[in-house]
C-alpha cells in the first residue's frame, strides 16, 4: 500500500488510479495524517454495500398507501 501526501497525489493521480485498477490501494495524507484512500472499485463497493441501493429497491420500499394526490374540482355553471 502506497502512502502519499496530498500534493504528490495531485501530481500523480493517473498513476494512483492505475494502481487501484491493479488492486493496489493508496492512502493520501493531509498534514501528515491519513485523509483518504483510493481503492479498487469492487473493494469500495464491498465496503459500502448499503449505499448501492437500486432505484427499484427504493420504489418498492415506499409505503403502499401513498398514491397520487387528486384535487377535488367543482364544476361551475357558465352564464351564456
N, CA, C and O atoms as CSV, one atom per row, in Angstrom:
chain,resi,resn,atom,element,x,y,z
A,1,UNK,N,N,0.858,-1.180,0.000
A,1,UNK,CA,C,0.000,0.000,0.000
A,1,UNK,C,C,0.895,1.231,0.000
A,1,UNK,O,O,1.803,1.366,0.819
A,2,UNK,N,N,0.613,2.116,-0.935
A,2,UNK,CA,C,1.365,3.371,-1.010
A,2,UNK,C,C,0.751,4.397,-0.068
A,2,UNK,O,O,-0.453,4.385,0.189
A,3,UNK,N,N,1.591,5.273,0.435
A,3,UNK,CA,C,1.135,6.407,1.231
A,3,UNK,C,C,1.759,7.648,0.611
A,3,UNK,O,O,2.981,7.757,0.511
A,4,UNK,N,N,0.910,8.579,0.196
A,4,UNK,CA,C,1.376,9.790,-0.464
A,4,UNK,C,C,0.775,11.032,0.169
A,4,UNK,O,O,-0.390,11.022,0.564
A,5,UNK,N,N,1.559,12.107,0.272
A,5,UNK,CA,C,0.970,13.382,0.698
A,5,UNK,C,C,0.066,13.919,-0.416
A,5,UNK,O,O,0.228,13.558,-1.582
A,6,UNK,N,N,-0.859,14.760,-0.057
A,6,UNK,CA,C,-1.849,15.287,-0.998
A,6,UNK,C,C,-1.201,15.918,-2.226
A,6,UNK,O,O,-1.659,15.691,-3.345
A,7,UNK,N,N,-0.164,16.692,-2.040
A,7,UNK,CA,C,0.479,17.372,-3.169
A,7,UNK,C,C,1.009,16.350,-4.188
A,7,UNK,O,O,0.845,16.539,-5.393
A,8,UNK,N,N,1.638,15.281,-3.716
A,8,UNK,CA,C,2.151,14.245,-4.614
A,8,UNK,C,C,1.004,13.483,-5.270
A,8,UNK,O,O,1.097,13.089,-6.433
A,9,UNK,N,N,-0.079,13.277,-4.520
A,9,UNK,CA,C,-1.239,12.570,-5.072
A,9,UNK,C,C,-1.856,13.368,-6.214
A,9,UNK,O,O,-2.265,12.795,-7.224
A,10,UNK,N,N,-1.925,14.683,-6.059
A,10,UNK,CA,C,-2.462,15.523,-7.134
A,10,UNK,C,C,-1.608,15.396,-8.393
A,10,UNK,O,O,-2.130,15.323,-9.505
A,11,UNK,N,N,-0.303,15.370,-8.204
A,11,UNK,CA,C,0.608,15.338,-9.344
A,11,UNK,C,C,0.628,13.973,-10.041
A,11,UNK,O,O,0.963,13.887,-11.222
A,12,UNK,N,N,0.274,12.913,-9.319
A,12,UNK,CA,C,0.373,11.557,-9.890
A,12,UNK,C,C,-0.960,10.827,-9.842
A,12,UNK,O,O,-0.989,9.605,-9.702
A,13,UNK,N,N,-2.062,11.557,-9.955
A,13,UNK,CA,C,-3.382,10.942,-9.793
A,13,UNK,C,C,-3.637,9.819,-10.801
A,13,UNK,O,O,-4.220,8.797,-10.438
A,14,UNK,N,N,-3.223,9.982,-12.027
A,14,UNK,CA,C,-3.423,8.927,-13.037
A,14,UNK,C,C,-2.726,7.638,-12.612
A,14,UNK,O,O,-3.275,6.550,-12.785
A,15,UNK,N,N,-1.539,7.751,-12.067
A,15,UNK,CA,C,-0.803,6.565,-11.603
A,15,UNK,C,C,-1.506,5.924,-10.409
A,15,UNK,O,O,-1.499,4.701,-10.269
A,16,UNK,N,N,-2.111,6.738,-9.554
A,16,UNK,CA,C,-2.850,6.212,-8.399
A,16,UNK,C,C,-4.066,5.429,-8.874
A,16,UNK,O,O,-4.370,4.370,-8.325
A,17,UNK,N,N,-4.766,5.937,-9.889
A,17,UNK,CA,C,-5.930,5.240,-10.441
A,17,UNK,C,C,-5.492,3.928,-11.090
A,17,UNK,O,O,-6.141,2.898,-10.905
A,18,UNK,N,N,-4.407,3.961,-11.840
A,18,UNK,CA,C,-3.899,2.721,-12.452
A,18,UNK,C,C,-3.547,1.695,-11.380
A,18,UNK,O,O,-3.836,0.509,-11.537
A,19,UNK,N,N,-2.925,2.144,-10.291
A,19,UNK,CA,C,-2.576,1.229,-9.199
A,19,UNK,C,C,-3.844,0.618,-8.602
A,19,UNK,O,O,-3.873,-0.574,-8.293
A,20,UNK,N,N,-4.883,1.424,-8.440
A,20,UNK,CA,C,-6.152,0.912,-7.906
A,20,UNK,C,C,-6.753,-0.111,-8.864
A,20,UNK,O,O,-7.288,-1.130,-8.426
A,21,UNK,N,N,-6.670,0.147,-10.150
A,21,UNK,CA,C,-7.174,-0.814,-11.138
A,21,UNK,C,C,-6.432,-2.145,-11.042
A,21,UNK,O,O,-6.989,-3.201,-11.345
A,22,UNK,N,N,-5.176,-2.083,-10.621
A,22,UNK,CA,C,-4.366,-3.297,-10.467
A,22,UNK,C,C,-4.454,-3.890,-9.064
A,22,UNK,O,O,-3.709,-4.811,-8.727
A,23,UNK,N,N,-5.370,-3.360,-8.243
A,23,UNK,CA,C,-5.607,-3.931,-6.920
A,23,UNK,C,C,-4.808,-3.327,-5.788
A,23,UNK,O,O,-4.856,-3.835,-4.668
A,24,UNK,N,N,-4.071,-2.254,-6.043
A,24,UNK,CA,C,-3.232,-1.651,-5.001
A,24,UNK,C,C,-3.863,-0.368,-4.454
A,24,UNK,O,O,-4.016,0.610,-5.187
A,25,UNK,N,N,-4.230,-0.370,-3.166
A,25,UNK,CA,C,-4.795,0.847,-2.578
A,25,UNK,C,C,-3.706,1.889,-2.295
A,25,UNK,O,O,-2.536,1.546,-2.120
A,26,UNK,N,N,-4.101,3.140,-2.252
A,26,UNK,CA,C,-3.187,4.242,-1.938
A,26,UNK,C,C,-3.825,5.124,-0.874
A,26,UNK,O,O,-4.974,5.545,-1.009
A,27,UNK,N,N,-3.072,5.399,0.181
A,27,UNK,CA,C,-3.529,6.297,1.237
A,27,UNK,C,C,-2.992,7.690,0.924
A,27,UNK,O,O,-1.817,7.860,0.600
A,28,UNK,N,N,-3.873,8.679,1.027
A,28,UNK,CA,C,-3.484,10.069,0.785
A,28,UNK,C,C,-3.529,10.801,2.122
A,28,UNK,O,O,-4.532,10.766,2.835
A,29,UNK,N,N,-2.427,11.460,2.444
A,29,UNK,CA,C,-2.343,12.147,3.731
A,29,UNK,C,C,-2.459,13.652,3.537
A,29,UNK,O,O,-2.120,14.196,2.486
A,30,UNK,N,N,-2.945,14.300,4.579
A,30,UNK,CA,C,-3.031,15.761,4.602
A,30,UNK,C,C,-2.451,16.190,5.935
A,30,UNK,O,O,-2.920,15.756,6.987
A,31,UNK,N,N,-1.457,17.021,5.898
A,31,UNK,CA,C,-0.754,17.464,7.105
A,31,UNK,C,C,-0.240,16.275,7.911
A,31,UNK,O,O,-0.233,16.309,9.141
A,32,UNK,N,N,0.190,15.221,7.212
A,32,UNK,CA,C,0.782,14.058,7.863
A,32,UNK,C,C,-0.191,13.019,8.391
A,32,UNK,O,O,0.233,11.967,8.869
A,33,UNK,N,N,-1.490,13.294,8.315
A,33,UNK,CA,C,-2.499,12.346,8.802
A,33,UNK,C,C,-3.281,11.755,7.629
A,33,UNK,O,O,-3.558,12.456,6.655
A,34,UNK,N,N,-3.639,10.470,7.715
A,34,UNK,CA,C,-4.440,9.869,6.635
A,34,UNK,C,C,-5.752,10.632,6.452
A,34,UNK,O,O,-6.472,10.896,7.415
A,35,UNK,N,N,-6.046,10.981,5.201
A,35,UNK,CA,C,-7.264,11.741,4.914
A,35,UNK,C,C,-8.191,10.991,3.967
A,35,UNK,O,O,-9.410,11.152,4.034
A,36,UNK,N,N,-7.623,10.172,3.085
A,36,UNK,CA,C,-8.437,9.465,2.098
A,36,UNK,C,C,-7.687,8.223,1.634
A,36,UNK,O,O,-6.482,8.077,1.839
A,37,UNK,N,N,-8.453,7.326,0.994
A,37,UNK,CA,C,-7.843,6.130,0.426
A,37,UNK,C,C,-8.482,5.852,-0.927
A,37,UNK,O,O,-9.707,5.847,-1.050
A,38,UNK,N,N,-7.662,5.623,-1.933
A,38,UNK,CA,C,-8.142,5.234,-3.249
A,38,UNK,C,C,-7.973,3.725,-3.326
A,38,UNK,O,O,-6.862,3.206,-3.216
A,39,UNK,N,N,-9.082,3.031,-3.514
A,39,UNK,CA,C,-9.073,1.564,-3.536
A,39,UNK,C,C,-9.710,1.071,-4.824
A,39,UNK,O,O,-10.417,1.825,-5.492
A,40,UNK,N,N,-9.469,-0.187,-5.183
A,40,UNK,CA,C,-10.164,-0.733,-6.354
A,40,UNK,C,C,-11.676,-0.634,-6.172
A,40,UNK,O,O,-12.184,-0.752,-5.057
A,41,UNK,N,N,-12.388,-0.417,-7.277
A,41,UNK,CA,C,-13.832,-0.180,-7.230
A,41,UNK,C,C,-14.577,-1.287,-6.492
A,41,UNK,O,O,-15.395,-0.999,-5.619
A,42,UNK,N,N,-14.312,-2.540,-6.825
A,42,UNK,CA,C,-15.045,-3.648,-6.200
A,42,UNK,C,C,-14.826,-3.678,-4.689
A,42,UNK,O,O,-15.733,-4.024,-3.932
A,43,UNK,N,N,-13.635,-3.319,-4.263
A,43,UNK,CA,C,-13.357,-3.285,-2.818
A,43,UNK,C,C,-14.144,-2.152,-2.145
A,43,UNK,O,O,-14.633,-2.310,-1.027
A,44,UNK,N,N,-14.258,-1.032,-2.822
A,44,UNK,CA,C,-15.034,0.083,-2.281
A,44,UNK,C,C,-16.515,-0.244,-2.186
A,44,UNK,O,O,-17.165,0.092,-1.196
A,45,UNK,N,N,-17.052,-0.899,-3.213
A,45,UNK,CA,C,-18.463,-1.290,-3.201
A,45,UNK,C,C,-18.714,-2.289,-2.072
A,45,UNK,O,O,-19.740,-2.222,-1.396
A,46,UNK,N,N,-17.782,-3.209,-1.873
A,46,UNK,CA,C,-17.933,-4.195,-0.801
A,46,UNK,C,C,-17.904,-3.529,0.571
A,46,UNK,O,O,-18.551,-4.001,1.506
A,47,UNK,N,N,-17.160,-2.439,0.695
A,47,UNK,CA,C,-17.070,-1.737,1.975
A,47,UNK,C,C,-18.321,-0.917,2.279
A,47,UNK,O,O,-18.628,-0.667,3.445
A,48,UNK,N,N,-19.049,-0.496,1.236
A,48,UNK,CA,C,-20.233,0.334,1.415
A,48,UNK,C,C,-21.428,-0.258,0.671
A,48,UNK,O,O,-21.940,0.381,-0.248
A,49,UNK,N,N,-21.888,-1.450,1.033
A,49,UNK,CA,C,-22.985,-2.083,0.283
A,49,UNK,C,C,-24.317,-1.355,0.409
A,49,UNK,O,O,-25.125,-1.395,-0.518
A,50,UNK,N,N,-24.562,-0.692,1.532
A,50,UNK,CA,C,-25.847,-0.018,1.732
A,50,UNK,C,C,-26.020,1.184,0.819
A,50,UNK,O,O,-27.150,1.594,0.553
A,51,UNK,N,N,-24.940,1.750,0.339
A,51,UNK,CA,C,-25.032,2.936,-0.491
A,51,UNK,C,C,-25.219,2.585,-1.964
A,51,UNK,O,O,-25.208,3.479,-2.810
A,52,UNK,N,N,-25.388,1.314,-2.286
A,52,UNK,CA,C,-25.569,0.873,-3.659
A,52,UNK,C,C,-27.014,0.454,-3.922
A,52,UNK,O,O,-27.264,-0.425,-4.747
A,53,UNK,N,N,-27.960,1.073,-3.229
A,53,UNK,CA,C,-29.365,0.732,-3.369
A,53,UNK,C,C,-29.849,1.084,-4.772
A,53,UNK,O,O,-29.610,2.186,-5.267
A,54,UNK,N,N,-30.524,0.142,-5.397
A,54,UNK,CA,C,-31.023,0.380,-6.748
A,54,UNK,C,C,-32.305,1.211,-6.694
A,54,UNK,O,O,-32.964,1.290,-5.658
A,55,UNK,N,N,-32.639,1.815,-7.802
A,55,UNK,CA,C,-33.856,2.609,-7.894
A,55,UNK,C,C,-35.079,1.730,-7.665
A,55,UNK,O,O,-36.049,2.166,-7.045
A,56,UNK,N,N,-35.040,0.498,-8.159
A,56,UNK,CA,C,-36.149,-0.436,-7.965
A,56,UNK,C,C,-36.382,-0.708,-6.486
A,56,UNK,O,O,-37.527,-0.731,-6.034
A,57,UNK,N,N,-35.308,-0.915,-5.728
A,57,UNK,CA,C,-35.450,-1.173,-4.294
A,57,UNK,C,C,-36.057,0.046,-3.605
A,57,UNK,O,O,-36.896,-0.100,-2.716
A,58,UNK,N,N,-35.640,1.245,-4.008
A,58,UNK,CA,C,-36.206,2.460,-3.416
A,58,UNK,C,C,-37.698,2.577,-3.701
A,58,UNK,O,O,-38.474,2.929,-2.813
A,59,UNK,N,N,-38.105,2.282,-4.936
A,59,UNK,CA,C,-39.522,2.356,-5.281
A,59,UNK,C,C,-40.346,1.334,-4.498
A,59,UNK,O,O,-41.434,1.642,-4.012
A,60,UNK,N,N,-39.821,0.129,-4.383
A,60,UNK,CA,C,-40.557,-0.917,-3.671
A,60,UNK,C,C,-40.610,-0.669,-2.168
A,60,UNK,O,O,-41.470,-1.228,-1.487
A,61,UNK,N,N,-39.720,0.147,-1.643
A,61,UNK,CA,C,-39.717,0.413,-0.208
A,61,UNK,C,C,-40.693,1.520,0.191
A,61,UNK,O,O,-40.880,1.783,1.379
A,62,UNK,N,N,-41.315,2.168,-0.795
A,62,UNK,CA,C,-42.275,3.237,-0.487
A,62,UNK,C,C,-43.542,2.646,0.123
A,62,UNK,O,O,-43.961,1.552,-0.254
A,63,UNK,N,N,-44.148,3.360,1.055
A,63,UNK,CA,C,-45.413,2.878,1.621
A,63,UNK,C,C,-46.474,2.761,0.530
A,63,UNK,O,O,-46.578,3.624,-0.341
A,64,UNK,N,N,-47.253,1.698,0.585
A,64,UNK,CA,C,-48.250,1.460,-0.463
A,64,UNK,C,C,-49.469,2.364,-0.336
A,64,UNK,O,O,-50.178,2.579,-1.319
A,65,UNK,N,N,-49.725,2.896,0.857
A,65,UNK,CA,C,-50.913,3.728,0.996
A,65,UNK,C,C,-50.734,5.092,0.343
A,65,UNK,O,O,-51.703,5.832,0.174
A,66,UNK,N,N,-49.519,5.424,-0.020
A,66,UNK,CA,C,-49.310,6.686,-0.716
A,66,UNK,C,C,-49.717,6.532,-2.173
A,66,UNK,O,O,-49.426,5.514,-2.802
A,67,UNK,N,N,-50.354,7.492,-2.680
A,67,UNK,CA,C,-50.763,7.457,-4.077
A,67,UNK,C,C,-50.752,8.874,-4.603
A,67,UNK,O,O,-50.460,9.814,-3.864
A,68,UNK,N,N,-51.063,9.030,-5.852
A,68,UNK,CA,C,-51.076,10.384,-6.393
A,68,UNK,C,C,-52.202,11.195,-5.746
A,68,UNK,O,O,-53.306,10.698,-5.522
A,69,UNK,N,N,-51.895,12.424,-5.464
A,69,UNK,CA,C,-52.919,13.290,-4.876
A,69,UNK,C,C,-53.865,13.751,-5.973
A,69,UNK,O,O,-53.442,14.094,-7.077
A,70,UNK,N,N,-55.126,13.751,-5.655
A,70,UNK,CA,C,-56.119,14.199,-6.623
A,70,UNK,C,C,-56.817,15.435,-6.058
A,70,UNK,O,O,-57.220,15.469,-4.895
A,71,UNK,N,N,-56.943,16.419,-6.890
A,71,UNK,CA,C,-57.611,17.634,-6.483
A,71,UNK,C,C,-59.115,17.460,-6.679
A,71,UNK,O,O,-59.571,16.933,-7.694
A,72,UNK,N,N,-59.862,17.910,-5.692
A,72,UNK,CA,C,-61.326,17.883,-5.815
A,72,UNK,C,C,-61.734,19.159,-6.544
A,72,UNK,O,O,-61.645,20.251,-5.984
A,73,UNK,N,N,-62.172,19.025,-7.766
A,73,UNK,CA,C,-62.585,20.179,-8.551
A,73,UNK,C,C,-64.088,20.265,-8.582
A,73,UNK,O,O,-64.781,19.255,-8.706
A,74,UNK,N,N,-64.577,21.455,-8.469
A,74,UNK,CA,C,-66.016,21.641,-8.581
A,74,UNK,C,C,-66.314,22.262,-9.955
A,74,UNK,O,O,-65.585,23.136,-10.424
A,75,UNK,N,N,-67.367,21.807,-10.571
A,75,UNK,CA,C,-67.763,22.311,-11.874
A,75,UNK,C,C,-68.732,23.459,-11.630
A,75,UNK,O,O,-69.689,23.331,-10.866
A,76,UNK,N,N,-68.480,24.543,-12.267
A,76,UNK,CA,C,-69.372,25.685,-12.089
A,76,UNK,C,C,-70.073,26.001,-13.403
A,76,UNK,O,O,-69.571,25.737,-14.496
A,77,UNK,N,N,-71.222,26.560,-13.245
A,77,UNK,CA,C,-72.035,26.926,-14.402
A,77,UNK,C,C,-71.474,28.188,-15.039
A,77,UNK,O,O,-71.007,29.097,-14.353
A,78,UNK,N,N,-71.529,28.223,-16.346
A,78,UNK,CA,C,-71.073,29.408,-17.083
A,78,UNK,C,C,-72.321,30.103,-17.636
A,78,UNK,O,O,-73.162,29.474,-18.279
A,79,UNK,N,N,-72.425,31.398,-17.379
A,79,UNK,CA,C,-73.535,32.178,-17.908
A,79,UNK,C,C,-73.302,32.437,-19.399
A,79,UNK,O,O,-72.215,32.832,-19.820
A,80,UNK,N,N,-74.364,32.201,-20.187
A,80,UNK,CA,C,-74.207,32.459,-21.613
A,80,UNK,C,C,-74.970,33.671,-22.045
A,80,UNK,O,O,-74.945,34.030,-23.222
